[in-house]
Amino acid sequence: MERGAQFRKWMRLIHRELGYVFAGALLVYAISGIALNHKATFNSQYAISRTEHSLPADGSIDNWLAICGMSGKQIQHYYPDSMTLKVFLKGNSSLTVDLNTHIGVLEQVKKRPVLGSLSKLHYNPGKAWTWFSDIFAGALVIIVISGLLMIKGKHGLWGIGGIEFLIGIIIPLIFIFL
């Protein structure tokens, strides 16, 4: 077998095997990255719901919590101003009551089990993850290089593939310098 063909065969092998090994991590990073790109409009860590409740004027905090389905969850309360009561509840939830209108807004916070955990990986949760991330980044470099070198001719690096590769470099640079 000619030397160039043997080289491209090894590039395909390396590209394929590393691609399969790191495809799962790449998928996790892609999904959580999309969620984090939209953190101004979407909280990937928590689902937050707000519901309004009409509360009786003569009710107590315990009575109001029962109406909202939150009996026994009170941690503490305070009055941010003379006409507002805020009750902190277990699980990072709260009930805010307008003492003029007796409208209570229950804000419930629930952790997103899968997406929240995936998103935390972008914040480097520990030394072991740092090691894995460095290995992953190095493997991505090898996957890119092997992918660039395994095709020859007009579709390879010195043909249309090279032009597409340059476009892939130019696009992020445009966003950096804009």
Secondary structure, 3 states (H helix, E strand, C coil): CCHHHHHHHHHHHHHHHHHHHHHHHHHHHHHHHHHHHCCCCCCCCEEEEEEEEECCCCCCHHHHHHHCCCCCCEEEEEEEECCEEEEEECCCEEEEEECCCCEEEEEEEEECHHHHHHHHHHHCCCHHHHHHHHHHHHHHHHHHHHHHHCCCHHHCCCCHHHHHHHHHHHHHHHHHHC
